Amino acid sequence: MMAMAPLAACSPKEATQSADWYKAHDAERTAMVQRCAANPGELAKTPNCINATTAANAKTWAARGGIHGVKAPTFGAKPKTND
């Protein structure tokens, strides 16, 4: 176990990209989302997986017109009736 610790410290670290960067780079975003989906146990909470997934979700919502026109549900108040 102790012999592996120095090796882990020397491995090259992947650069972290922002969600905006992933929005602008379709191929890289798609590849990262697929990579994260293939190994969610190790990668799901990494910054690049979070940022790539956030970018993919934002692009999907934008393509569908966003959330404009969607009304939030109201709870607790009963609607008035004309009885």
N, C-alpha and C positions, 0 to 999 in steps of 0.2 A: 504494500500500500504506500509506504513512504517513498519507494522508488518511482512511483507514478506521479507523485505530486510535482516534481520539477518538470516532468514532461508536459503536464497540463499547463503549467505556467508559461512554457515556451511556445505553445501552439499559437499560430497566428489568429488574431481576433478579427471577426467579421465587423466591418464598418456598419454602424447603425445609420439607417436612412430614415428620414421623417415621413410622415403620412403624405405631406405635400409632394415630396420627391416620388413616392410610389404612385401618386395620382398622375404624375407627369410621365412615368416610365411603365407603360402597359406590360411589356414582356417581363420585366423584372418583378412587377407586382404579381402577375399571374404565377410565375415560377415560385416566388416566395410563399404565396398562399397555398399552392400545391404541396410545397415542401413542408409547410407547417401542418397541413391536414394529414400528411403521411406519417408524421411523428409528433402528435399533439402532447404526449406525455413529457417530452423533453423541450419542445419548442414553443408551445402555445403561449407561454408567459414571457417570451423573449421580446425585446423592444421591436425587432424587425417584424416578427409575426404580428404583434399588436398593430404596428403602423401599417403594414401591408393589408391586413384585414380591415382596418379602419378606412383606408383609402378605397378598397374594393367596395365596401358598404356605401361609402359616400358617392362613389361613381354610379352604383346601382340605383340609389335613391335619386340622384340627379337625372339619370336616364328615364326614370319613371315620373318625373315632374316634382320630385321632392315631397314635402308634406303639406304643401299649400292646398287649402280647401278641406283638409281633414279637421273635423271638430273633435275636441277632446270630450270624452264622456263626462256627464255630471252625475254624481251619486248623492243620495241623501234627500234631495228636494224632489217632491212629487210634482209632476207637471200639472198645471192648472187645467181644469176641464170646465166646459160650459154646461153643466147639469142644471 
